[in-house]
């Protein structure tokens, strides 16, 4: 072979490297035409791995797959292997480009032309010229869901074929398209799942990995396409933004009993945010694939009647708004990942109804990994061929037309205005960074202005919708009204629910006001190059205390960081004045250098304003327990618990997952324990069977009735339990809480993932910092009628509660509680019946979790000491002053004055306290 020392496509590599940290496995592509170096010295997968892809009971590990793809890169000028990024767990995130040597040498111009097609200011004639000379990029991605193992195995065969075969088909594809292959959208999961499968061969252990196959979110990793929380999500989005694929073949697997392969056309409902070109093109891809499968005698192919994914951005994918046609295939799964699945009743698998949706039912009771790989390859080859043969049309329509129509549309609001000076500057920051990452054009007002008769201050953000990402902006900010009539097969047929949830209104989820403006307006606007936190100013060191209002969910950062720095914190239990009015829950922090450093760092990164007071506030409150130790009960393979881990890590909370061994002495490990949604008594008591899982999963084994009772005793003995979503029912059962789930079942009541109205009591500790009304996430959750003593922090008002999405019968929730706190013996419990942490989306309700975690039980700090006489004015003042000295032991402070219990009589004590610097 000629030495590989000619120039790489430098501009493309530099562009990709700047965006996604791309590195290559070699430093040159080599030269030659399409027929040159067609795979000499490249072993077939069977020879390299020792078995053919799709062999029963055999799965190629991801490390070896990466090494094989690197080998092909080194021996073929048709393939380039790159590392796009590192994953959450530090593994490589590879991407493989496959095309003719000429196209790979010219990839920088291809990428530049394709991105230019979607830019503003391109004329129709220029667009046609660019489309005629460029090449379409065709994206294929396997195993985003890492137990769907067949597709990555199939991609190994696909890359090998194009690297080695010299046929009319491969020449046509290589000359006329660029394949961008992501072998796995979740490399960490491939390592976890496939390595576990291979390690457990010939053992008594289950072959399927028992826990989350992503560090945080498991199967939810295709539900992150508008918040962009996970590293792998952001990596793929950057690749799509850089290379602008016209089609994305996202290769998935489904259950064992459905169609052998499902392919578009898609089902209802249809949202207004997606250009019909992308959907129609995707439907065409699906039918081309179905035709090829049928022609090869591969039966059991179905379409329609499933996967209504074009309503919300969380599942339809960000790339849809870039003009990428989402070509989804869902292939039936095998038994234990790689073994034949056989019908329990001996009948053929899948629907046997001969319909337009299933033209050729499957005729066997057995389904194998070999078939999974074969079906995947046939569908992929058909889809690739269709795009390669019609490249100019795909480029012109999917990149130019979609973008051009978005820039000239008139059926959306002219703009959305995000007013300056909102109650939560951190929420505004996080939301605007979502739009920044999506490369929306963001503007900011340099002076006050008016729009639609309403005035807005300088600093307000403006998101105009007549721009390439305009429909995406509208998708995330409009209040969703579900198309109930359109989402029916007939007037009498039931409403078809979307595959995912019914709203993704990011402003409501985050607690931000975003105002749609229907008509153009005049304003002094400047383009925002980088979204920055709201400007803040640290006060000079006060003599009394630093004060941080509780209104922002960014307060969670302040609390976690202050705890980490061992800075004592008092939270007020009621409203008070200190230059301005401060709400209950305000942080009162001593004016030490350590406190100043923490608060300055948090303030500058979040936009939270820190205030100072030269006199201690005259207000009741309680002191947070220093170094609060938080435990999380999530159980194995619990996605809500995984999302909770991600949130706790983002805030730097001092937590760890509660393991089975901890139940022997919970008090020595935890002050607060959070029970995530999805955790039941059964998952705690039974857990994972140690006989079927390796020792590394012993933490998730069942703790039996003894452990269940130990958890109850820990709470009543002084522990603090926080239960979320269905975990609230677990807490009710565990602690016999005085409440009853009164949410209706059936009878016209349904809330399948929507935002509904809720009221809050900001003077109740669990609701500190919340507005009196704001929508809450509700997804078939509980709602409680309180039957005993409790502090209700949030409840549902009367009337129709729907704010965004789809809901029926919500008036039945009126008066029922959502968030409530209970005294349990010496301990405390707070429940949130709705999943207020759902996939980390409803950030506006995160303060409830933070408040509940740190507040702790309401009891005196020294319960065993006999009552003391009322403190003198001097001794009380000295005690409170000692609170502000780092490391001071508070044992001499009168019981009930400070430290965890709500401060009784502190007003009088504070009134006598003279700041140290005052005569």
C-alpha positions in Angstrom: 0.0 0.0 0.0 1.2 3.6 -0.6 2.2 5.4 2.6 -0.6 7.5 4.2 1.2 10.8 4.3 -0.8 13.1 2.0 -2.8 16.0 3.5 -5.9 15.4 5.5 -8.9 17.5 4.9 -7.5 20.1 7.2 -10.4 22.6 7.3 -12.9 19.9 8.1 -10.8 18.4 10.9 -10.1 21.8 12.4 -13.8 22.7 12.3 -14.9 19.4 13.8 -12.1 19.6 16.4 -13.1 23.0 17.5 -16.7 21.9 17.9 -16.4 18.4 19.2 -12.8 17.7 20.0 -12.3 15.4 17.1 -9.0 13.5 16.8 -8.1 11.0 14.1 -6.5 7.6 14.3 -4.1 8.4 11.5 -2.6 11.6 10.0 -3.4 11.2 6.3 -6.1 9.8 4.1 -3.9 8.6 1.3 -4.7 9.0 -2.4 -6.2 7.0 -5.2 -9.5 6.7 -7.0 -12.6 4.7 -5.9 -11.3 1.4 -7.1 -7.9 1.8 -5.4 -7.2 0.1 -2.1 -10.6 -1.6 -1.9 -9.6 -3.6 1.2 -6.5 -5.5 0.7 -5.3 -6.9 4.0 -8.6 -6.0 5.7 -9.9 -9.1 7.4 -13.6 -9.9 7.3 -15.4 -9.5 10.6 -15.7 -13.3 11.0 -11.9 -13.6 10.7 -11.1 -10.7 13.0 -13.6 -11.4 15.7 -13.7 -15.1 15.4 -17.4 -15.2 14.6 -19.8 -13.6 12.1 -21.8 -10.6 13.2 -25.2 -12.0 14.4 -23.9 -15.4 15.6 -26.2 -16.7 18.3 -24.8 -16.0 21.8 -21.8 -14.0 20.5 -21.4 -10.2 20.8 -18.3 -8.2 19.7 -17.1 -6.0 22.5 -16.9 -2.3 21.9 -13.1 -2.0 22.4 -12.5 -4.6 19.8 -15.0 -3.0 17.4 -13.1 0.3 17.8 -9.8 -1.4 17.1 -11.3 -3.1 14.0 -12.6 0.3 12.7 -9.2 1.8 13.3 -7.6 -1.0 11.4 -9.9 -0.4 8.4 -9.0 3.3 8.6 -5.3 2.4 8.4 -5.8 0.1 5.4 -8.5 1.8 3.3 -8.7 5.3 1.8 -12.5 5.0 2.0 -12.7 5.1 5.7 -11.7 7.7 8.4 -12.0 6.9 12.1 -12.2 9.8 14.5 -12.8 10.3 18.2 -15.4 13.0 18.5 -15.3 13.3 22.3 -15.0 11.5 25.6 -18.0 10.1 27.2 -19.4 10.6 30.7 -17.3 7.7 32.0 -14.2 8.7 30.0 -14.5 6.3 27.0 -14.0 7.3 23.4 -17.0 8.5 21.4 -16.1 7.4 17.9 -17.4 8.5 14.5 -16.5 6.9 11.2 -16.7 8.7 7.8 -17.1 6.4 4.8 -17.0 7.7 1.2 -14.8 7.8 -1.9 -11.2 8.9 -1.5 -12.0 12.0 -3.5 -15.0 12.9 -1.3 -13.0 12.4 1.9 -10.2 14.6 0.6 -12.8 17.2 -0.3 -14.8 16.9 2.9 -14.0 20.4 4.1 -15.7 21.9 1.0 -18.6 19.5 1.2 -19.2 20.4 4.8 -18.9 24.1 4.0 -21.3 23.9 1.1 -23.9 21.9 3.1 -23.8 24.4 5.9 -24.0 27.3 3.5 -27.2 25.9 2.1 -28.9 26.4 5.4 -27.6 29.9 6.1 -29.6 33.2 5.6 -29.1 35.1 2.4 -28.7 32.2 0.0 -30.6 32.7 -3.2 -32.4 29.8 -4.9 -30.0 29.8 -7.8 -27.0 29.6 -5.5 -28.7 26.9 -3.5 -29.2 24.8 -6.6 -25.6 25.3 -7.6 -24.4 24.2 -4.2 -26.7 21.2 -4.1 -25.5 20.1 -7.5 -21.8 20.1 -6.7 -22.0 18.9 -3.0 -22.6 15.5 -1.5 -25.3 14.6 1.1 -24.1 13.3 4.5 -26.0 10.3 5.6 -25.9 9.6 9.4 -26.3 6.1 10.9 -26.3 5.6 14.7 -26.5 2.3 16.6 -27.2 1.4 20.2 -28.2 4.7 21.7 -30.1 2.2 23.9 -27.3 -0.1 24.7 -29.3 -3.3 25.2 -30.4 -3.0 21.5 -27.1 -4.7 20.6 -27.8 -6.0 17.1 -27.4 -2.7 15.3 -23.8 -1.9 16.3 -22.9 -5.5 15.2 -24.6 -4.7 11.9 -22.7 -1.5 11.4 -19.4 -3.4 11.6 -20.6 -5.4 8.5 -21.7 -2.2 6.8 -18.4 -0.4 7.2 -16.5 -3.5 6.1 -18.6 -3.8 3.0 -18.1 -0.3 1.8 -14.4 -0.4 2.7 -13.7 -3.6 0.7 -16.3 -4.2 -2.0 -15.9 -3.0 -5.5 -19.4 -3.2 -7.0 -21.8 -0.9 -8.9 -23.8 -0.4 -5.7 -20.8 0.5 -3.5 -19.2 2.7 -6.1 -22.6 4.6 -6.6 -22.9 5.2 -2.8 -19.3 6.1 -2.2 -19.1 8.5 -5.2 -22.4 10.3 -4.3 -22.7 10.4 -0.6 -20.7 10.6 2.7 -21.7 8.1 5.4 -21.3 9.3 8.9 -21.4 6.3 11.2 -21.8 6.6 14.9 -21.2 2.9 16.0 -22.8 3.6 19.3 -24.6 6.7 20.6 -23.9 5.5 24.1 -20.4 4.0 24.2 -20.4 3.7 28.0 -23.5 1.5 27.7 -21.9 -0.7 25.1 -19.0 -1.3 27.5 -21.4 -2.0 30.4 -23.9 -4.2 28.6 -21.7 -6.2 26.2 -18.8 -6.6 28.5 -21.2 -7.8 31.2 -22.8 -10.2 28.7 -19.4 -11.6 27.8 -18.1 -11.8 31.4 -21.1 -13.8 32.6 -20.9 -16.5 29.9 -20.8 -19.9 31.5 -21.8 -18.5 34.9 -25.1 -18.7 36.9 -25.5 -14.9 36.5 -28.1 -13.2 34.3 -26.6 -12.1 31.0 -28.5 -8.8 30.8 -26.8 -5.9 32.6 -29.1 -5.2 35.6 -28.5 -1.5 36.1 -28.6 1.8 34.2 -26.6 1.4 31.0 -25.7 5.1 31.1 -24.2 6.6 34.3 -27.2 8.7 34.9 -30.2 8.2 32.5 -30.2 4.7 30.9 -33.0 4.3 28.4 -33.9 8.0 28.7 -30.8 9.0 26.6 -33.1 9.7 23.7 -35.2 12.1 25.8 -32.6 14.7 26.1 -33.0 16.5 22.7 -34.0 19.9 24.0 -32.4 20.3 27.5 -29.1 18.9 26.2 -28.0 17.8 29.7 -25.8 14.8 28.9 -22.4 14.8 27.4 -23.3 12.3 24.7 -26.3 14.3 23.7 -24.2 17.4 23.2 -21.6 15.5 21.2 -24.1 14.1 18.7 -25.8 17.5 18.4 -22.4 19.2 17.6 -21.7 16.6 15.0 -25.1 17.2 13.4 -24.6 21.0 13.5 -21.2 20.6 11.9 -21.9 18.0 9.1 -25.6 18.7 8.5 -26.8 15.2 7.5 -29.9 15.2 5.3 -31.0 11.9 6.7 -30.4 10.3 10.1 -31.0 6.5 10.3 -31.4 5.9 14.0 -31.2 2.1 14.5 -33.2 0.8 17.4 -34.7 -2.5 18.7 -38.0 -3.0 20.4 -39.7 -5.9 22.4 -39.9 -9.4 21.3 -43.6 -9.7 20.4 -44.2 -6.8 17.9 -43.3 -6.4 14.3 -40.0 -7.9 13.2 -39.1 -4.5 11.9 -41.1 -1.2 12.2 -40.4 1.6 9.8 -42.0 4.9 8.9 -44.6 6.3 7.9 -45.1 7.5 11.5 -48.3 7.7 13.6 -50.2 10.8 14.8 -50.0 13.3 16.4 -48.2 15.9 14.2 -46.9 19.1 15.7 -46.7 22.4 14.0 -42.9 22.8 14.5 -41.6 20.3 12.0 -41.3 21.1 8.3 -43.3 18.6 6.2 -40.3 18.0 3.9 -38.4 16.2 6.6 -41.3 14.0 7.6 -42.3 13.2 4.0 -38.7 12.3 3.2 -38.5 10.1 6.3 -41.7 8.3 5.3 -40.1 7.7 1.9 -37.0 6.2 3.5 -39.2 3.9 5.5 -41.1 2.7 2.4 -37.9 2.2 0.4 -36.6 0.1 3.3 -39.8 -1.9 3.6 -39.8 -2.6 -0.2 -36.2 -3.9 0.0 -37.0 -6.1 3.0 -40.1 -7.5 1.3 -38.2 -8.2 -1.9 -35.6 -10.2 0.1 -38.4 -12.3 1.7 -37.9 -10.7 5.1 -41.4 -10.8 6.5 -43.1 -9.1 9.4 -42.3 -5.5 8.4 -44.9 -2.9 9.6 -45.4 0.8 9.6 -47.8 3.4 11.1 -49.9 2.7 14.3 -46.8 3.3 16.5 -44.2 5.9 17.2 -46.0 9.2 17.1 -42.8 11.0 17.8 -43.4 14.3 15.9 -45.2 16.2 18.7 -42.4 17.1 21.2 -38.7 18.0 20.7 -37.6 15.7 23.5 -38.1 12.6 21.2 -38.3 13.8 17.6 -34.7 15.0 17.9 -33.0 18.3 17.5 -31.6 17.5 14.1 -35.2 17.5 12.7 -35.1 21.3 13.0 -31.8 21.3 11.0 -33.5 19.6 8.1 -32.5 16.1 8.9 -35.1 13.5 8.0 -35.5 11.1 11.0 -35.4 7.6 9.6 -36.2 5.3 12.6 -36.2 1.5 12.4 -37.3 -0.6 15.4 -36.3 -4.3 15.1 -37.7 -6.9 17.4 -35.4 -8.0 20.2 -33.9 -11.4 21.0 -33.9 -13.4 24.3 -31.2 -12.3 26.7 -29.7 -10.0 24.0 -28.3 -12.6 21.7 -30.2 -15.9 21.9 -33.2 -17.1 19.9 -36.6 -16.0 21.1 -39.4 -18.4 20.6 -43.1 -17.8 20.9 -44.5 -19.3 24.1 -47.5 -20.7 22.3 -45.7 -21.9 19.2 -47.6 -19.4 16.9 -45.9 -17.0 14.5 -44.5 -13.9 16.1 -46.1 -10.5 15.6 -49.5 -9.5 14.2 -50.9 -12.0 11.8 -53.5 -9.5 10.4 -52.9 -8.9 6.7 -53.3 -5.1 6.5 -51.8 -2.1 4.7 -49.7 -1.6 7.7 -48.3 -5.2 7.6 -48.4 -6.5 4.1 -46.6 -9.7 4.8 -46.9 -11.1 8.4 -44.1 -13.0 9.9 -44.5 -16.8 9.5 -42.2 -18.3 12.2 -42.3 -18.7 16.0 -38.5 -18.1 16.3 -36.5 -14.9 16.0 -32.7 -14.8 16.1 -29.8 -12.3 16.5 -28.7 -13.3 13.0 -32.1 -12.1 11.6 -31.8 -8.8 13.6 -28.4 -8.1 12.0 -29.7 -9.1 8.5 -32.8 -6.9 8.7 -30.8 -4.0 10.0 -28.4 -4.2 7.1 -31.0 -4.5 4.4 -32.9 -1.5 5.7 -29.6 0.5 6.0 -28.5 -0.3 2.4 -31.8 0.6 1.0 -31.9 4.0 2.8 -28.3 4.8 1.9 -29.0 4.0 -1.8 -32.1 6.2 -2.0 -30.2 9.3 -0.7 -27.1 8.6 -2.8 -29.1 8.4 -6.0 -31.0 11.6 -5.3 -28.3 13.7 -3.5 -29.0 17.1 -5.1 -32.7 16.8 -4.3 -32.1 15.9 -0.7 -29.6 18.7 -0.3 -31.8 21.4 -1.9 -35.0 20.4 -0.1 -33.8 19.3 3.4 -31.1 21.9 3.9 -32.0 24.9 1.8 -35.8 24.7 1.6 -36.3 23.8 5.3 -34.1 26.7 6.4 -35.5 29.2 3.9 -39.1 28.5 4.8 -38.2 28.9 8.5 -36.8 32.3 7.8 -39.8 33.5 5.9 -42.7 31.9 7.7 -45.6 34.0 9.0 -47.7 31.5 10.9 -45.7 31.9 14.2 -45.4 34.8 16.6 -42.9 37.4 15.3 -40.8 36.9 18.4 -40.6 35.8 22.0 -39.4 38.3 24.5 -37.7 37.2 27.7 -38.0 40.2 30.0 -35.0 41.3 32.0 -35.1 41.5 35.9 -37.0 38.3 36.4 -37.4 36.7 39.8 -34.9 33.9 38.9 -31.9 35.1 36.9 -30.4 31.6 37.0 -33.4 30.1 35.3 -33.2 32.8 32.6 -29.5 32.0 32.2 -30.0 28.2 31.9 -32.9 28.6 29.4 -31.0 31.1 27.2 -28.0 28.7 27.2 -30.3 26.0 25.7 -31.0 28.3 22.8 -27.4 29.3 22.6 -26.3 25.7 22.3 -28.9 25.2 19.6 -27.4 28.1 17.7 -30.5 30.2 17.7 -30.0 33.9 16.9 -30.4 35.7 20.2 -30.7 39.4 20.6 -30.7 41.7 23.6 -32.3 45.1 24.1 -29.9 48.0 24.7 -32.7 50.3 25.8 -36.3 49.9 27.0 -38.8 49.2 24.3 -42.5 48.4 23.7 -44.0 45.5 21.9 -47.7 44.8 21.4 -48.5 47.6 23.9 -46.3 46.2 26.7 -43.1 47.8 27.9 -39.9 45.8 28.4 -36.7 47.0 30.2 -33.2 47.1 28.7 -31.4 43.8 28.9 -34.5 41.8 27.8 -33.8 39.0 25.4 -35.5 38.8 22.0 -35.8 35.5 20.0 -37.2 36.2 16.6 -38.8 33.3 14.9 -38.0 34.3 11.3 -34.6 32.7 11.4 -33.2 29.2 10.5 -34.0 27.9 14.1 -37.3 29.8 14.4 -39.6 26.8 14.4 -37.4 25.2 17.1 -37.7 28.4 19.2 -41.5 28.3 18.9 -41.6 24.6 19.7 -39.9 25.2 23.0 -41.7 28.3 24.1 -45.3 28.0 22.9 -48.0 26.7 25.2 -49.0 23.4 23.7 -52.5 22.8 22.7 -52.9 19.2 21.9 -54.6 18.5 18.5 -57.3 16.3 20.0 -59.5 16.2 16.8 -56.6 15.5 14.5 -55.1 12.8 16.7 -57.9 10.4 16.0 -58.3 7.8 13.3 -62.0 8.6 13.1 -64.4 11.0 14.8 -65.5 8.3 17.3 -62.0 6.8 17.8 -60.0 7.4 20.9 -57.5 10.2 21.0 -54.0 9.0 20.1 -51.5 9.9 22.7 -48.0 10.9 21.6 -45.1 8.4 22.0 -43.6 10.7 24.6 -45.1 13.5 26.7 -47.5 16.3 25.6 -45.5 19.4 26.3 -41.9 20.6 26.3 -42.4 24.2 27.2 -38.9 25.0 28.4 -39.9 28.4 29.9 -42.6 27.0 32.1 -40.4 24.1 33.1 -37.6 26.4 34.2 -39.7 29.2 35.8 -39.2 31.9 33.2 -41.6 34.4 31.7 -41.4 34.3 27.9 -43.9 36.5 26.1 -45.0 35.8 22.5 -45.2 39.0 20.4 -47.3 38.7 17.3 -46.2 41.7 15.3 -42.9 43.3 14.4 -41.7 46.1 16.8 -38.9 48.6 17.0 -36.1 48.2 19.5 -32.4 48.8 19.9 -31.2 45.2 19.7 -27.7 43.7 19.5 -26.8 40.2 18.7 -25.7 38.1 21.6 -22.4 36.4 21.0 -22.4 34.6 24.3 -25.0 34.3 27.0 -23.6 35.5 30.3 -25.0 35.5 33.9 -26.9 38.6 35.0 -24.4 41.2 36.3 -24.1 41.2 40.1 -22.2 43.2 42.6 -20.9 41.8 45.9 -21.6 44.1 48.8 -18.7 45.3 50.9 -18.2 43.0 53.9 -21.2 43.7 56.2 -21.0 43.8 59.9 -24.1 41.7 60.4 -24.6 39.0 57.7 -24.8 38.2 54.0 -28.3 37.7 52.7 -29.4 35.6 49.7 -33.1 35.6 48.8 -34.6 32.2 48.1 -36.4 33.0 44.8 -33.9 31.2 42.5 -33.4 27.5 42.2 -29.7 28.5 41.9 -29.8 28.9 45.7 -29.2 25.1 45.7 -25.7 25.9 44.4 -25.1 28.3 47.3 -26.3 25.9 49.9 -24.2 23.0 48.6 -21.1 25.1 48.3 -21.5 26.7 51.7 -21.9 23.3 53.2 -18.8 22.1 51.4 -16.8 25.1 52.7 -18.2 24.4 56.3 -19.8 27.8 56.4 -22.7 27.9 58.9 -26.1 29.0 57.4 -29.3 30.3 59.0 -32.5 30.3 57.0 -35.2 32.7 58.0 -38.6 31.2 58.8 -40.6 34.4 57.9 -40.5 37.6 55.9 -38.3 40.4 57.2 -36.8 43.7 56.1 -33.2 44.6 55.8 -33.0 47.4 53.3 -35.5 45.5 51.2 -38.1 42.8 51.9 -36.7 39.3 52.2 -39.0 36.2 51.9 -39.1 33.2 54.2 -36.2 30.9 53.5 -33.7 33.7 52.9 -30.1 32.6 53.6 -28.4 34.4 56.5 -24.7 33.8 56.2 -21.9 35.1 58.5 -19.6 37.7 57.0 -16.5 35.6 57.0 -13.9 35.4 54.2 -14.8 31.8 53.5 -18.4 32.8 53.1 -17.5 35.7 50.9 -15.5 33.5 48.5 -18.2 31.0 48.1 -21.0 33.5 47.6 -19.0 35.6 45.2 -18.2 32.5 43.1 -21.9 31.4 43.1 -23.1 34.9 42.4 -20.9 35.4 39.4 -21.7 32.1 37.9 -25.5 32.1 38.4 -26.5 35.8 38.5 -27.8 35.5 42.1 -27.5 38.8 43.9 -25.9 38.7 47.3 -27.0 41.4 49.8 -25.4 42.6 53.0 -26.8 43.8 56.3 -24.9 45.6 59.0 -27.4 44.4 61.6 -28.5 40.8 62.2 -32.1 40.4 60.9 -34.7 40.4 63.5 -36.3 37.2 62.4 -37.0 33.6 63.5 -35.1 30.9 61.6 -33.2 27.6 61.9 -29.6 26.6 61.3 -28.7 24.1 58.7 -26.9 21.0 60.0 -23.3 21.4 59.0 -22.1 18.8 56.4 -25.6 17.4 55.8 -25.2 13.8 54.6 -27.7 12.9 51.9 -28.5 9.4 50.8 -30.4 8.4 47.6 -32.5 5.3 47.4 -32.9 4.5 43.7 -32.6 0.8 43.3 -31.1 -0.9 40.2 -32.0 0.3 36.7 -34.1 3.2 38.1 -34.1 6.1 35.6 -35.7 8.7 37.9 -33.0 7.9 40.4 -30.4 8.3 37.7 -31.7 11.7 36.8 -31.6 12.6 40.5 -28.0 11.6 40.7 -27.3 13.9 37.7 -29.0 16.8 39.4 -27.3 16.2 42.8 -23.9 16.0 41.0 -24.6 19.3 39.1 -25.2 21.0 42.4 -22.3 19.4 44.3 -24.5 17.9 46.9 -22.8 15.7 49.5 -24.6 12.5 48.7 -24.2 8.8 48.0 -26.5 6.0 46.8 -27.9 4.0 49.8 -26.5 0.5 49.6 -28.0 -2.6 51.2 -25.2 -2.7 53.8 -26.1 0.8 55.0 -29.5 -0.3 56.5 -27.7 -1.9 59.4 -26.9 1.6 60.7 -28.5 4.3 58.7 -28.0 6.9 61.4 -24.2 6.8 61.1 -24.4 7.4 57.3 -27.2 9.8 56.6 -29.1 12.9 57.9 -31.5 13.0 54.9 -32.5 10.2 52.6 -34.2 10.9 49.2 -36.5 8.2 47.8 -36.7 8.6 44.0 -39.7 8.0 41.8 -40.1 4.4 40.9 -38.9 3.0 44.3 -41.4 0.7 45.9 -41.4 -1.4 49.0 -40.7 -4.4 46.8 -37.6 -2.9 45.3 -36.3 -2.1 48.8 -37.2 -5.4 50.4 -36.4 -7.8 47.5 -34.0 -5.9 45.3 -31.6 -7.7 43.0 -31.2 -11.5 43.6 -27.5 -12.0 44.6 -27.6 -15.5 43.1 -28.2 -14.0 39.7 -25.9 -11.0 39.8 -22.2 -10.5 40.4 -20.9 -9.0 43.7 -20.5 -5.5 42.2 -24.3 -5.2 42.3 -24.6 -6.3 46.0 -25.5 -2.8 46.9 -28.9 -3.2 45.2 -29.8 -6.5 46.8 -33.0 -6.7 48.9 -32.8 -5.7 52.6 -35.8 -7.7 53.7 -38.5 -6.7 56.2 -35.8 -6.1 58.7 -34.2 -3.4 56.5 -37.6 -1.9 55.7 -38.3 -1.6 59.4 -34.8 -0.1 60.0 -35.6 2.6 57.5 -38.8 3.4 59.3 -37.0 3.5 62.7 -34.3 5.8 61.2 -37.0 8.3 60.3 -38.9 8.2 63.6 -35.5 8.4 65.4 -34.7 11.7 63.9 -34.0 11.1 60.2 -35.3 13.3 57.4 -37.0 11.5 54.5 -37.8 13.1 51.1 -40.0 11.1 48.7 -40.7 12.1 45.1 -43.3 10.9 42.7 -44.4 7.3 43.3 -41.9 7.3 46.1 -44.5 9.3 48.0 -46.7 6.2 48.2 -43.7 4.2 49.4 -43.2 6.8 52.2 -46.9 6.6 53.1 -46.7 2.9 53.4 -43.4 3.0 55.3 -44.4 5.6 57.8 -48.2 5.3 57.9 -48.5 8.9 56.9 -51.9 10.5 57.3 -52.8 10.9 53.6 -54.7 9.1 50.9 -54.2 9.1 47.2 -57.4 10.7 45.8 -56.3 11.3 42.2 -59.1 9.9 40.0 -58.5 6.7 37.9 -60.4 6.5 34.6 -63.7 8.3 34.3 -62.4 10.9 31.9 -59.4 11.9 34.0 -56.0 11.8 32.2 -52.8 13.9 32.4 -50.2 12.0 30.3 -47.2 14.3 30.9 -48.4 17.9 31.0 -48.0 21.1 33.0 -50.9 22.0 35.2 -51.6 24.8 37.6 -50.5 24.5 41.2 -50.5 26.8 44.2 -47.7 27.1 46.8 -47.3 28.5 50.3 -43.9 30.2 50.4 -44.1 30.5 54.2 -44.0 26.7 54.5 -40.3 25.5 54.5 -40.7 23.0 51.7 -42.0 25.8 49.4 -39.5 28.5 50.3 -38.6 30.5 47.3 -41.6 29.3 45.2 -44.1 31.8 43.7 -47.6 31.6 44.9 -48.6 30.0 41.6 -46.6 28.2 39.0 -47.3 25.1 36.8 -46.1 21.7 38.0 -45.3 18.6 36.1 -47.9 15.9 36.2 -47.7 12.5 34.5 -50.3 10.1 35.9 -49.2 10.9 39.4 -50.8 10.7 42.8 -52.6 13.6 44.5 -53.3 13.4 48.3 -56.1 14.1 50.6 -54.4 14.9 53.9 -56.2 13.1 56.8 -54.0 14.3 59.7 -51.5 16.9 60.8 -49.2 18.1 58.1 -47.8 21.3 56.6 -49.1 21.5 53.0 -46.7 23.4 50.9 -48.4 22.9 47.5 -51.9 22.0 46.4 -54.1 22.1 43.3 -56.5 25.0 42.9 -60.1 24.6 41.6 -61.1 24.6 37.9 -59.4 23.4 34.8 -55.7 23.2 35.6 -54.2 22.6 32.2 -51.5 25.1 31.2 -49.6 23.3 28.4 -50.0 19.9 26.9 -53.0 17.6 27.1 -55.2 16.9 30.2 -58.8 16.0 30.9 -60.8 16.1 34.1 -58.2 18.0 36.1 -60.9 19.8 38.1 -61.1 16.6 40.2 -57.7 17.5 41.6 -58.9 20.7 43.2 -58.0 21.0 46.9 -55.7 17.9 46.8 -52.2 18.2 48.1 -49.0 17.7 46.1 -46.3 18.6 48.5 -46.6 18.1 52.3 -44.4 17.7 55.3 -45.0 15.6 58.4 -43.4 15.1 61.8 -42.7 11.5 62.3 -41.6 10.8 65.9 -38.4 12.7 66.3 -37.9 12.8 62.5 -39.4 14.4 59.5 -40.8 13.5 56.1 -41.6 15.5 53.0 -43.5 14.1 50.0 -44.0 15.4 46.5 -46.7 13.4 44.8 -45.9 14.5 41.3 -42.5 13.8 39.9 -41.2 17.3 40.3 -37.7 16.1 39.1 -38.9 14.4 35.9 -35.8 14.0 33.7 -34.5 17.2 35.3 -36.9 19.2 33.2 -39.1 21.0 35.8 -36.2 23.1 37.3 -38.7 25.6 38.7 -39.7 23.0 41.4 -36.1 22.1 42.3 -36.2 24.4 45.3 -38.7 22.0 46.9 -36.1 19.2 46.8 -33.3 21.5 48.1 -35.5 22.8 50.9 -36.6 19.4 52.0 -33.1 17.9 51.9 -31.5 20.6 54.1 -34.3 21.6 56.4 -34.2 18.4 58.5 -36.5 17.5 61.4 -38.1 20.2 63.4 -36.8 19.5 66.8 -34.5 21.0 69.4 -30.8 20.4 68.9 -30.4 19.0 72.4 -33.6 17.1 73.1 -32.3 15.2 76.1 -31.3 18.3 78.1 -33.8 19.6 80.7 -35.5 22.9 79.8 -33.4 25.9 80.9 -34.7 29.2 82.2 -35.4 31.8 79.6 -32.1 33.2 78.5 -31.0 36.6 79.6 -30.6 39.3 76.9 -26.9 39.1 77.1 -26.5 35.3 77.1 -28.9 34.9 74.2 -27.0 37.5 72.2 -23.7 35.8 72.9 -25.1 32.5 71.7 -26.3 34.0 68.4 -23.0 35.8 68.0 -21.2 32.5 68.4 -23.2 31.1 65.5 -21.2 33.4 63.2 -17.9 32.1 64.3 -16.7 29.2 62.1 -16.2 26.0 64.0 -18.0 27.1 67.2 -19.7 24.4 69.2 -23.3 25.3 69.8 -23.9 23.2 72.8 -24.3 26.3 75.0 -27.1 27.8 72.9 -30.4 27.4 74.6 -32.5 24.5 73.2 -35.0 25.7 70.6 -33.0 29.0 69.9 -31.0 27.9 66.9 -29.9 24.7 65.1 -32.5 22.7 63.2 -35.6 23.6 65.3 -37.5 26.7 64.2 -36.2 29.5 66.4 -38.7 30.3 69.1 -38.0 33.6 70.8 -35.1 34.5 68.7 -36.6 37.9 67.8 -36.0 39.1 71.3 -32.5 37.7 71.4 -31.5 39.2 68.1 -32.9 42.6 69.1 -30.3 42.7 71.9 -27.4 41.6 69.8 -24.8 44.4 69.2 -22.6 43.8 66.1 -19.0 43.3 67.2 -17.7 46.4 65.4 -20.3 48.7 67.0 -19.5 50.5 70.3 
